[in-house]
Amino acid sequence: MAKFAHWDPLSRRRGNDARRRCDLRQAFPSRSTPAAAARRSLEGTAGHHPGYAISQRIRKRVEEAFGWAKTVAGLRKMRHRGLLKVDWQFTLAMAAHDLVRLPKLLA
């Protein structure tokens, strides 16, 4: 702790110079989050698995539909209240998305 004897966390008189910030980062490294640990554990394995590429292609297709519904069909903010009405609005938006995709699928 002698290394940080000059540092007073309550005092702002000395400013926040880069050397002190660097010392603090080395002394108190940030803790890892569970999400970051999960990403690190999958870094070397998931990308090389043949099913991962298939999963990413399917995921892109699903995410495109939801993105279209939010931007074009107005599902970012629901117009109706109640489960039945919102379900109806979502079903109508997805049917419209299918109609938009239909010419591409038939070509």
CYANA upper distance limits for C-alpha pairs under 8 A (distance plus 0.5 A):
  1 MET  CA      5 ALA  CA      6.99
 12 ARG  CA     16 ASN  CA      8.34
 16 ASN  CA     20 ARG  CA      7.41
 16 ASN  CA     21 ARG  CA      7.53
 17 ASP  CA     21 ARG  CA      7.05
 18 ALA  CA     22 CYS  CA      6.60
 19 ARG  CA     23 ASP  CA      6.72
 20 ARG  CA     24 LEU  CA      6.67
 21 ARG  CA     25 ARG  CA      6.67
 22 CYS  CA     26 GLN  CA      6.84
 23 ASP  CA     27 ALA  CA      6.64
 24 LEU  CA     28 PHE  CA      6.32
 25 ARG  CA     29 PRO  CA      5.94
 25 ARG  CA     30 SER  CA      8.29
 32 SER  CA     36 ALA  CA      6.87
 32 SER  CA     37 ALA  CA      7.19
 33 THR  CA     37 ALA  CA      6.81
 34 PRO  CA     38 ALA  CA      6.62
 35 ALA  CA     39 ARG  CA      6.75
 36 ALA  CA     40 ARG  CA      6.71
 37 ALA  CA     41 SER  CA      6.68
 38 ALA  CA     42 LEU  CA      6.81
 39 ARG  CA     43 GLU  CA      6.52
 40 ARG  CA     44 GLY  CA      8.28
 41 SER  CA     45 THR  CA      8.22
 42 LEU  CA     46 ALA  CA      5.85
 42 LEU  CA     47 GLY  CA      8.30
 43 GLU  CA     47 GLY  CA      7.36
 44 GLY  CA     48 HIS  CA      7.97
 45 THR  CA     49 HIS  CA      7.24
 46 ALA  CA     52 TYR  CA      6.74
 47 GLY  CA     52 TYR  CA      6.73
 47 GLY  CA     53 ALA  CA      7.95
 48 HIS  CA     52 TYR  CA      7.88
 49 HIS  CA     53 ALA  CA      7.97
 50 PRO  CA     54 ILE  CA      7.57
 51 GLY  CA     55 SER  CA      6.59
 52 TYR  CA     56 GLN  CA      6.67
 53 ALA  CA     57 ARG  CA      6.87
 54 ILE  CA     58 ILE  CA      6.85
 55 SER  CA     59 ARG  CA      6.49
 56 GLN  CA     60 LYS  CA      6.61
 57 ARG  CA     61 ARG  CA      7.01
 58 ILE  CA     62 VAL  CA      6.87
 59 ARG  CA     63 GLU  CA      6.54
 60 LYS  CA     64 GLU  CA      6.54
 61 ARG  CA     65 ALA  CA      7.16
 62 VAL  CA     66 PHE  CA      7.17
 63 GLU  CA     67 GLY  CA      6.52
 64 GLU  CA     68 TRP  CA      6.53
 65 ALA  CA     69 ALA  CA      6.67
 65 ALA  CA     94 MET  CA      8.02
 65 ALA  CA     97 HIS  CA      7.46
 66 PHE  CA     70 LYS  CA      6.70
 67 GLY  CA     71 THR  CA      6.70
 68 TRP  CA     72 VAL  CA      6.00
 68 TRP  CA     73 ALA  CA      7.35
 68 TRP  CA     97 HIS  CA      8.00
 69 ALA  CA     73 ALA  CA      5.17
 69 ALA  CA     74 GLY  CA      6.87
 69 ALA  CA     75 LEU  CA      6.15
 69 ALA  CA     76 ARG  CA      8.26
 69 ALA  CA     93 ALA  CA      6.71
 69 ALA  CA     94 MET  CA      7.63
 69 ALA  CA     97 HIS  CA      7.93
 70 LYS  CA     74 GLY  CA      5.84
 70 LYS  CA     75 LEU  CA      4.97
 70 LYS  CA     76 ARG  CA      5.11
 71 THR  CA     75 LEU  CA      7.75
 71 THR  CA     76 ARG  CA      7.46
 73 ALA  CA     93 ALA  CA      6.35
 74 GLY  CA     78 MET  CA      7.89
 75 LEU  CA     90 PHE  CA      7.94
 75 LEU  CA     93 ALA  CA      8.46
 78 MET  CA     86 VAL  CA      7.60
 79 ARG  CA     86 VAL  CA      8.49
 80 HIS  CA     85 LYS  CA      6.45
 80 HIS  CA     86 VAL  CA      6.45
 80 HIS  CA     89 GLN  CA      8.46
 81 ARG  CA     85 LYS  CA      6.89
 81 ARG  CA     86 VAL  CA      6.99
 82 GLY  CA     86 VAL  CA      6.68
 83 LEU  CA     87 ASP  CA      6.40
 84 LEU  CA     88 TRP  CA      6.65
 85 LYS  CA     89 GLN  CA      6.70
 86 VAL  CA     90 PHE  CA      6.61
 87 ASP  CA     91 THR  CA      6.57
 88 TRP  CA     92 LEU  CA      6.61
 89 GLN  CA     93 ALA  CA      6.68
 90 PHE  CA     94 MET  CA      6.68
 91 THR  CA     95 ALA  CA      6.61
 92 LEU  CA     96 ALA  CA      6.69
 93 ALA  CA     97 HIS  CA      6.73
 94 MET  CA     98 ASP  CA      6.73
 95 ALA  CA     99 LEU  CA      6.83
 96 ALA  CA    100 VAL  CA      6.75
 97 HIS  CA    101 ARG  CA      6.75
 98 ASP  CA    102 LEU  CA      6.49
 99 LEU  CA    103 PRO  CA      8.23
101 ARG  CA    105 LEU  CA      6.85
102 LEU  CA    106 LEU  CA      6.66
103 PRO  CA    107 ALA  CA      6.62
